[in-house]
Amino acid sequence: MDTYDCIIVGTGPAGLGAAFHLSANRSDLRLLLIDKERLSTGGLRHDCKMNFTYPVGFPADSWTREQAEHYLELVVQHLNPSFMNKTGLETYQRRAERLDVRLLDIRQYHLGTDGGLRLIKSLMTEIERRGIEVSLGETVVGAEPADRRIVTNRRDIGYGNLILAPGRGGFRFLQTAMKKAGVHYQDNIVDIGIRIETREERYPIIRDYYDPKFYFPGLVRTFCTNSGSAYVVKERYETREGRHYYSVNGHAYSNSRKKNGLVNFALLKTVTLTAPLASGQEFAEMLGCQAMLLGGDRPIMQRVGDFRVGKRSKAETFCDDLFDFQPTLADCAAGDISLAVPGKIMRNIWRSMKLLDTVVPGVLHPGTIMYYPEVKLYANKPSFIDDYFRAAEHIYLVGDGAGTSRGITAAWASGMRAADGILSS
Ligand SMILES: Cc1cc2nc3c(=O)[nH]c(=O)nc-3n(C[C@H](O)[C@H](O)[C@H](O)COP(=O)(O)OP(=O)(O)OC[C@H]3O[C@@H](n4cnc5c(N)ncnc54)[C@H](O)[C@@H]3O)c2cc1C
C-alpha cells in the first residue's frame, strides 16, 4: 500500500490552500491531492468572485477577525488579485444606515467563469511543478482512522495526516467519515432565499460596486451578485432518501464576453433551528422538494409585478409589456413563489427588498424576476479538538463542507490553517 505524509481530499480552494501551504513550508513532504472530478469544482469554476474582507465567507464561530486577516494576507500572495474599484460608497452607506441596513466595504476580485477555469489550470500546473501528486477522477469512499488509510474506488492509501475538504457537495461523505472517526458534530445553519434578476439599470449600484454586500434586519443578506454577462443557473441536489431538487444560483463571464445587460443576486435568510427539530438540512431539503412539487420538477419564477398583487405568474404573459426581458434560466416554471416559501422567510425577504429599493431605487420594478429556491446547505458542524480544524487524531476537516468557510478565500484560508496544524505538530 502506498503511503503519503499527507493526503488531501478535494481540489477546491480549501484543498489547494492546504497543498500550497504545506509544500511551501516543507518541500520534503510527500503529498497527494485526490478529487473525484477531473477538474476542481465550486466557486473557482463558477463565476470566481473572491472577497478579501472579514467577515464575508468566514463563519464567526470558526474565525476571529485577527485569524481571518492573517490568513487573508497569505491568500492574497497566492492568488494575486487586482481589487476592483468602488465609487459613491458613502452615499449608499448613508442611505442604508438610516434604515438599519449595513453595506459592507469589501475588497473584491472577479475572474468570471471563463477566468476561473484559466486560474484552475495555472494552479494545477504549479501544483505539479512543486512535485505534489494529483489523482483526478478518483473517489474516496471512506477512511479507516484506526490504521490510517483511506479507501477509494481504486485502492487503499496510507496517510500520516489526512485533510478532508470535500465541499458542500461532499456533505454526506463527510458525515460518514465523521461517524467513523468518532467526531462529534451538530446541526448547522441553513441559508434559504430567492435569486433576483433584473435589468442592470434597475440595480445601478453594480456600476459602483461589483458585488454589494447588504445586511438587512432579520438575518437577510445580499449574496453573489453577477452582472455584465450574467446568468441564473440551476443545480441538482439529492436528498438522503434519493429524491432530488434544484437550487438556483448565478454566475457571470469575464469582461471579454458579450454583455447581456442583466444582473442577478441572491437574497438569503439565515435560519438556525434548535430542538425539537433535529436537522436544518432536512428542513431545507424538504423546502427544495416542495418547490419542485409546485414547479413541476423545476424551480419557480415570479415577476415582482405579479407577486406584489398576490397573483401567480403565467408562462403566456411572462414576457409581456412591463415584463420586458427574457429570464436567463429558461427551464423554470412561471408560478407563485409565495405558495412555496415559508411565511416568515418570505416576509423577511420582501421587507429586505423594499429596504433595498429605498437604498437603490429600481429593483422593485414590476419586471424584476424572483427565482426560488436558492438553498445553501452546510455540513454538520464538527467539534474540533484544536485551533487548526483537527477533528480527530491526524484528521483535519476544512472548507465549506466542514462549515469552516462560505466562499473561495475563506476556504483557501481554512486549508492553510489545517496545514499550519500539521506543520506545527
Ligand atoms: C455555482 C457556484 C458558484 C459559486 N460562486 C462563488 C463565487 O463567485 N465566489 C465565492 O467565493 N464562492 C462561490 N461559490 C462557493 C464556493 O464554490 C465555495 O465556497 C468553495 O468552492 C468551497 O471550497 P471547498 O474547497 O470547501 O469545496 P469545493 O470547491 O466544493 O471542492 C470540493 C472538492 O472535493 C471533491 N470531492 C468531494 N467529495 C469527494 C470524494 N468523496 N472523493 C474525492 N473528491 C471529492 C469535489 O469533487 C470538489 O472538487 C460558488 C458555488 C457554486 C456552487
PDBQT file of the ligand as one rigid body, heavy atoms in Angstrom, charges set to zero:
ROOT
HETATM    1  C1  LIG A 501     -22.365  27.734  -8.898  1.00  0.00    +0.000 C 
HETATM    2  C2  LIG A 501     -21.500  28.227  -7.748  1.00  0.00    +0.000 A 
HETATM    3  C3  LIG A 501     -20.957  29.498  -7.818  1.00  0.00    +0.000 A 
HETATM    4  C4  LIG A 501     -20.162  29.961  -6.765  1.00  0.00    +0.000 A 
HETATM    5  N1  LIG A 501     -19.596  31.198  -6.890  1.00  0.00    +0.000 NA
HETATM    6  C5  LIG A 501     -18.773  31.625  -5.918  1.00  0.00    +0.000 A 
HETATM    7  C6  LIG A 501     -18.089  32.853  -6.064  1.00  0.00    +0.000 A 
HETATM    8  O1  LIG A 501     -18.205  33.533  -7.079  1.00  0.00    +0.000 OA
HETATM    9  N2  LIG A 501     -17.299  33.270  -5.043  1.00  0.00    +0.000 N 
HETATM   10  C7  LIG A 501     -17.125  32.534  -3.893  1.00  0.00    +0.000 A 
HETATM   11  O2  LIG A 501     -16.374  32.963  -3.005  1.00  0.00    +0.000 OA
HETATM   12  N3  LIG A 501     -17.741  31.357  -3.743  1.00  0.00    +0.000 NA
HETATM   13  C8  LIG A 501     -18.559  30.885  -4.720  1.00  0.00    +0.000 A 
HETATM   14  N4  LIG A 501     -19.176  29.695  -4.572  1.00  0.00    +0.000 N 
HETATM   15  C9  LIG A 501     -18.914  28.942  -3.328  1.00  0.00    +0.000 C 
HETATM   16  C10 LIG A 501     -17.556  28.273  -3.475  1.00  0.00    +0.000 C 
HETATM   17  O3  LIG A 501     -17.617  27.381  -4.527  1.00  0.00    +0.000 OA
HETATM   18  C11 LIG A 501     -17.183  27.538  -2.222  1.00  0.00    +0.000 C 
HETATM   19  O4  LIG A 501     -17.224  28.409  -1.123  1.00  0.00    +0.000 OA
HETATM   20  C12 LIG A 501     -15.778  26.938  -2.310  1.00  0.00    +0.000 C 
HETATM   21  O5  LIG A 501     -15.544  26.317  -3.554  1.00  0.00    +0.000 OA
HETATM   22  C13 LIG A 501     -15.600  25.936  -1.188  1.00  0.00    +0.000 C 
HETATM   23  O6  LIG A 501     -14.355  25.335  -1.328  1.00  0.00    +0.000 OA
HETATM   24  P1  LIG A 501     -14.095  23.857  -0.831  1.00  0.00    +0.000 P 
HETATM   25  O7  LIG A 501     -12.673  23.573  -1.182  1.00  0.00    +0.000 OA
HETATM   26  O8  LIG A 501     -14.550  23.733   0.570  1.00  0.00    +0.000 OA
HETATM   27  O9  LIG A 501     -15.081  22.922  -1.692  1.00  0.00    +0.000 OA
HETATM   28  P2  LIG A 501     -15.248  22.696  -3.267  1.00  0.00    +0.000 P 
HETATM   29  O10 LIG A 501     -14.739  23.860  -4.036  1.00  0.00    +0.000 OA
HETATM   30  O11 LIG A 501     -16.662  22.295  -3.453  1.00  0.00    +0.000 OA
HETATM   31  O12 LIG A 501     -14.294  21.474  -3.570  1.00  0.00    +0.000 OA
HETATM   32  C14 LIG A 501     -14.535  20.196  -3.035  1.00  0.00    +0.000 C 
HETATM   33  C15 LIG A 501     -13.889  19.167  -3.922  1.00  0.00    +0.000 C 
HETATM   34  O13 LIG A 501     -13.935  17.909  -3.278  1.00  0.00    +0.000 OA
HETATM   35  C16 LIG A 501     -14.231  16.912  -4.242  1.00  0.00    +0.000 C 
HETATM   36  N5  LIG A 501     -14.826  15.776  -3.546  1.00  0.00    +0.000 N 
HETATM   37  C17 LIG A 501     -15.965  15.741  -2.819  1.00  0.00    +0.000 A 
HETATM   38  N6  LIG A 501     -16.178  14.524  -2.308  1.00  0.00    +0.000 NA
HETATM   39  C18 LIG A 501     -15.151  13.770  -2.734  1.00  0.00    +0.000 A 
HETATM   40  C19 LIG A 501     -14.801  12.390  -2.549  1.00  0.00    +0.000 A 
HETATM   41  N7  LIG A 501     -15.567  11.577  -1.814  1.00  0.00    +0.000 N 
HETATM   42  N8  LIG A 501     -13.698  11.929  -3.145  1.00  0.00    +0.000 NA
HETATM   43  C20 LIG A 501     -12.901  12.737  -3.894  1.00  0.00    +0.000 A 
HETATM   44  N9  LIG A 501     -13.183  14.039  -4.098  1.00  0.00    +0.000 NA
HETATM   45  C21 LIG A 501     -14.287  14.544  -3.517  1.00  0.00    +0.000 A 
HETATM   46  C22 LIG A 501     -15.198  17.607  -5.174  1.00  0.00    +0.000 C 
HETATM   47  O14 LIG A 501     -15.221  16.979  -6.440  1.00  0.00    +0.000 OA
HETATM   48  C23 LIG A 501     -14.614  19.008  -5.232  1.00  0.00    +0.000 C 
HETATM   49  O15 LIG A 501     -13.731  19.211  -6.307  1.00  0.00    +0.000 OA
HETATM   50  C24 LIG A 501     -19.953  29.174  -5.617  1.00  0.00    +0.000 A 
HETATM   51  C25 LIG A 501     -20.510  27.904  -5.546  1.00  0.00    +0.000 A 
HETATM   52  C26 LIG A 501     -21.258  27.416  -6.605  1.00  0.00    +0.000 A 
HETATM   53  C27 LIG A 501     -21.829  26.025  -6.496  1.00  0.00    +0.000 C 
ENDROOT
TORSDOF 0
